Amino acid sequence: MFDRPRKTSVLVAALVLVGSGLPLVLYGILFGRIPTVMPQAAKTLLHDPNSAAALVAVRPPQTFAAGHIEGAVNWPLEDIRRTSRPDQVPATLRGKTLLVLCDVGMASRLAVSHLSHMGIDRAINVRGGIQEWMRSAPQPEGRDWDRWRTPDRLGSFPFRSSPVVEQAIAVLSYFCIKPIYMFLSLVIVGLLWKSAAADLVALRWAMIWFFVGETACGVNYFVCQETSYFWDYLHAAGMLVCFGFLAYAILEAIDERILGLSDPQRRCAAVRLCGACIKSAPVPCGLERSFYLFIPAMMAVTMMVPTADWHDNSYNTLIFGEPYNYGHLRVFQQFEIWYCSAAALVMFGLSLAILLWKRRPAVRLAMMAFAAGIGPLGFGMFRMLLGAAYDQNRVWFLFWEEATELLLCVGICCLLWIFRRGLFPGFDRWLRSVRVSLGLETKAMDGGKTESLKAG
């Protein structure tokens, strides 16, 4: 049988990992059967005279007229849905490979699905729409399919000149702040590697998944030039799981080390508030009853996330001469806004249902489900707030995301140090032995007592 720390870790992992893995299944259902091509590959086809490819924009006519990619042909999604036979395809597009494009890659998926059911097998969805197309466009000027046409001019895609300070902040975020907090996360994992307490085990897993997520972010940036959906999703899933484990570690620490709510042999620290304790008298538990209000309140707060606006702004800039695109693709926003909020609501609802089960052992299970809800809610809320605050200047989105993660790791290290005597019995003795082995301290025996003297 599992001991309690290991058992709780497995249960919390199951709650959070199953939730974070489900989006891969949903993505496969939505996009797995749709022929899809990345923008750069689509441009290669368009520039190949033997491919007979055409770029088809399925945006509404008024939106297309306000601004579109040079060389694109407008065939609105509404008109595509009204067609039922291949001979109803516009004459200029018949017999061609249709590279279907929209703003963010969602309407184009619907268009390709409809065309495929009509028997047109040369319709291909362009991944990410215009938002991702801009990422592969050269700056400041390009050629056909890399230029933006408006009613009064033809020019480059949206370009924002970044001041030197912002360029330095971008470099600082990726090349200084990120390596520091990734190193600190490994230090924390090493310190907690042999810990058996449930809160420290959960904290260890939080830092493991934090490191996994940030490693995936690094792989996507340095190896895939931020074009991999998989590595970006693994980054998000790692952070979601980290939030869940971190929430459980905090709840477990408050319960076991401060309140004593779940321990049947220990007097609850809140007994002065309740007047009498359920452990010794047939009275309801005041803390449990307060959660009947707190959990629905958290469910109400969760609704802030799916009702938030989309942040589809995308623009190119130069970072010390290197082209770079700032934008947050809609597919990841859907994970953060829709899926994270739905997962949080399910977990909070499950937590409330477990409490209503009215059995004392259910309190710990309710706490696990609650922590599993905090994971997606915390991650989704964090990204939503950053996106809303820095949509027009996303270098600060990047900086504050990285800086907050650094503060998290530094804060955990400080708390572990402050409470080291209670969390790690014998830590000071071990630290002293290390200092002696390094020659920073010497030991002198005097009357059977060990005294530590500073060397030199």
N, C-alpha and C positions, 0 to 999 in steps of 0.2 A: 504494500500500500504506500502511496506517496505520503511523504511528510507534508505538513500544512503549507510551508513556503513554496515547495515545488508544486504542490497541487494547485495553489492559488495562481501561480505563474502560468501553469498550463491552461487553466480555465480562462484567465484574462487574455492570454494569447489567442485562445480559440475564438473568444468573442470579438476581438479586434481584428485579427488576421482574416477571419472569414469575411468580416465586413469590408476590409480593404482589398480583398481579392475579388469580390463580386464585380467591381467595375470592369475588370478585364473580360469577364464573361459578357457583360452588357455591351462593351465595345466590340467584341467579336460578333455579337448578334447584329449590331447596327452597321458595322463596317466590314466585317469579315467576308461577306459575300459580294461586296461592291468593288469592282475594279478601281483601284486607287493608284495615283501617281503623285510623287512629290513635285513641288513647283520647278525645281531645277531640271528634273527629267522631262517635265512638260515643255519647258523652254527648248530643250534639246530636240524634241519631236517637232516643235514649231519651226525651228531653224533648219530642219532636214527637209529638203525639197522632195524627197521620195516618200515621206510619211503621209502626205495629204492630210495634215492635222489642222484643226480649227479650234480656236479658243472661244468657248461659248459662255457668255455671262448670263446667268439665270436670274439676275436681279430685276426688280421692277423697272419699267421704262424711265420713270422720272428719276429714280436713283441712279440708273445707268447714265442718263443724260447729264446729271450733275457732276459726274466724274467716273472715269473707267480706265482700264488698262488699254493702251494704244494697241489696235489690231484686234481687239475682242469684238465678237458679234453678239448682239443682244437677242436672246430667246427666253423670255420670262418664264418662270416656273409655272405660273398660272396657265400660260399657253401650252406648255409641255404637257401638263396634266389633262388638257382638253384633247390632245391627240390620242388616237387609238390605233393608227396604222402607220407603217414606215413611209408610205407615200405622202403622209401629211407633214413630214419633216420639210422645213424650208428648203427651196431648191438650192440655195447657196451652200447648204450643209450636207446634202445627200452624198453618200459615198465617201465621206470623210471620217477620220477619227475625231470624235467630239471630245475635247478636253473641257469638261464642265466645271465652271467656277462660280462661286458666290462670295459673300463677304467673309464668312468664317468657316465654310466647309460643311454646313448642315443642310441648307437648301439644295446644294449641288448633289448631296447624297440622295435626297428624295428624287431629284430629277433623273439621276443615273438609274436608280431602282425602277422608275416608271419606264424609262426607255428600254431597259433590259427586258422587262416584261412584254414590251411591244415587239421584241425580237431584234432590237438594234444592239448588236454585241460589240460595237466599236465606240461605245460611250464610256468615258473614264472620268472618275471624280478626281479633281485636283485637291489634294489634302490641304486643309487649313484655309482655303479661300484666299482672298486678297490679303488678309492679315498675315498669312505666312508667305505669300508671294513676295511681299515687300522685303522679307528677310533675305531673299536670294537675289535682290536687285542691286546692281552696282551703283555707286554714288560718286559724284553728284549727278551725273548724266548717264543715260543708257540708250538703247536703241529700241526698236519695236518690241512690245511685250515687257519692256523695262521702263516705260515712260507712262505718265499719267495725263489723260486728256480731259480737260474741262471745257465748258462752252467758250471760254475766251483765251485759252492758252494750252500749249503742250509743253510739259516739263517733266522733271523727275518726281519720284514718289515723295511723300512728306519727309522732309529732312530738317533736323534740328541741330544747330551748331551748339556743341557742349563747351562751356567755359573750361579753362584749364583745371580749375578747382574740382569741377564735377568729373572730369576725366581722371584726375588723381584719386578721387573717392572711389570711382569704379575699379581702378587697379588695386587700391587698398582693400576693397571688399573681397575680391576674389583671391588675391595673391598674398595677403597678410592676415586679415581677420579669419578667413575660412581655415587655413592651415592651423592657426592657433587653437581655435575651438575644437577642431577635429582631434588634435593632439590631446587637449584636455579631456575630451570624451573618452579617449582610450585610457588616460590616467585614471579616470573615475572607474571605468570597467575593471582595471587592474586592482584598484584598492578594494573593490567590492567582490572580487572574483570568488572568494571563499566564504562570503557572508551567507548566513543561513536565515537571518531575520526576514520576514515576509516583505517589509517595506524596503529593505536594502536589496533584496532579490529583484523586486519590481523596478527599483531605480537602476539596477545593473542592466536589466533588459531594456529599459528606456534608453540608456546611453548606447547600448549595442545597436538598437534600431536607429537611433540618431546618427550614429557613425555610418550605418548601411545607407541611410537616405542621403547623407551628405556626400558619401563616396559616389553614389549614383549620379548626383548632381555634378560632381567633378568629371566623371566619365562623359556625361552628356556635353559638358562645356569643352573639355580639352580634346576629346576623341571624336565626338559626333558633331561638333560645332552647333550644339543645341538643336539638332534636327531629329533626335530620337524621341518618339513618344514613350517608348518603353522605359528608358532611363529616367525621363522626367517624371513618369508616373511612379516609378520605384522610389524616386526622391520624395514625392508627395506621400506615398503610402508609408515610407519609413518614418516621416514626421508625424503622420497620423497615429501610427502605433506607438511612437515615442510619447506623444501627448497622452495616450490612453494609459500606458504604464506609469508615466509620471503622476497622473491623477490618482491612480491606485496606490502608488507609493505614499503620496501625501495623505490620502484617506486612511491607509493602514497605519501610518505613523501617528496620526492624531488619535486613532482608535486605541491602538495598543500601548503607545507610550504616554498618552495624556489622558484620554477619557476612560478607557477600560470598558467600553460599551459591550464588546463582543465576548469578553472573558467572564464566564459564569462565576468564577471564584473571586472576582475582584470587585470592589466597591466602585461604582461609576462616579466619575468626577462631577457629573451634572446632578447628583442627588440633591444638592442644596436648592437647585432650581425646581426640581420635580417635587420635592418634599418627601417622597417615598420612592423606592426602587422596585422595579418589576422582578428583580432577582431575589427579593426577600418578602415581597408583599404582592397580593393580587391586584395590582394597579397597572394601568397602561404606561408604556415607556414614553416619556415626554419627547426625547430626541427622535424616536421613530415617528411620532405623530407630527413633529415639525417637518419631517421629510415628506409627509403627505401634501404639504403646501409648497415645499421647496422644489420638489421634482416637477410638478406642473408648472411652476414659475420658470424653471429651466427650459421646459418644453416651449413655453411662450417666447422666451428669449431666442430660442433656436429658430423661430419663424422669421427673425430679422435677416437670416442668411439667405433663404430662397427668395425673399422679396427684394433683395438688393439689385441694383442695376448692373448690367454687363459693362465691362471695361474693355472695349475692343480697340482702343487706340493703339496704333502701331506706327513707329517712325524710325528712320535711320539716322545715324550720327557717326562721327569719327572719334575714336579713342586713341589719341596720340598717333594719328595717321591711319589706323586700322578701322575699316568699316564695321559697324555693329548695329544691330537692330534691337530696339526696346519694344516689347509687346508681350502680352500674356494671352496665349491662344485660348479661344473659346472652349475647346475640348477640355482643357484643364480647369477652366472656370466652372464648367458644368460639373466636374468632379467635386470641386471645392464648394460650390453653391448648392447644387441640387442633391448630389449623392451624400455629401457629408451631413447636410441637414436631415435628410431622410434617415440615414444610419443613426444619427444622434436621437431623433425622435423615437425610433424603434427601441434603442437601448434604454432610454429614459422610461418609455412605456413599460418595458420588461422589468426594469428596476421597481417601478411602482406596483406592478402586478405581483412581484415576488414579496414585497412588503405586505400587500393585502392578503397574502397567503397565511399570515398570522402564525408563523412558526419561528421560534427564536433562531434556529440555524440558518434561516433564510436571510437574516440580516447581512451576513457576509456575502452571500450570492447577490443580494440587492446592491451592495457596495461595488461588487465587480461589474455588474451591468451598468451602474451609474458611471463608473470610471470609463467603461467602454463607450459610453455616450459622450463623455467629456472629450475623448480623443478626437473624433471627427468634428465636434462642435468647436473645440479650441483651434484646430487647424483651419477649418473653414472660416471662422470669425477672424482669425489672424490675417489670412490672405485677403479677406473681403475688406477689412479696415485699411490695410496697406494699399490695396488697389484703389479704393475710394480716395484716399488722401494724396496719392502720388501718381494718378493716372496720366497727367500731362508731363510729368518729369520723373520718369521711372528709374533714374539713377538713384534717387532717394528711396524708392521701393527696395531696390537691391541692397543699398547700404543699411537701411534699418532692419531688413530681414536678417542680414548677416550680423549686424551689431547686437540685435536681440538674442540671437543664438549664442553669441559670445558671452553676453551677460548671463544667460542661462547656465552655461558651463562654469563660468567664474563663480556665480552664486552658489551652485551646488558644491563646488570645491570649498568655498568659504564656510558653508554650513557644516560640511563634513569635518572641517578642521575645528570649528567652534565647539561642536558637540562630539568630538573624537573620543573623549573619555567614556561617554555613555554608549556610543555606537561601536567603538573598537576597543574593548578591554585589552590592556597590555600594549596599546599603541605607543604610549610614551616610552615604555621600556624598550620596545623595538627601535624607536627613533633614536634613543640614546645609544643603543648598541651600534646603530649605523654610524652615528657621529663619532663614536670611539674607533670604529674600524676605518673611518676616513681620516683619523688623526685630529678631528676637531675638538675632541674631549679626551681626557685621560681619567682612569679610575685610580683612586687611592684608598687603601684599606686602613681604617683607624678604629681600633677597638671593636672590630667585628661589624662596623657600619661601612657601607659603600658610599663614597662621596665622589661626585663628578666635579672635576676641576677643568677650567678652560685651559687648553694648551697654550703655552706662551704667555 
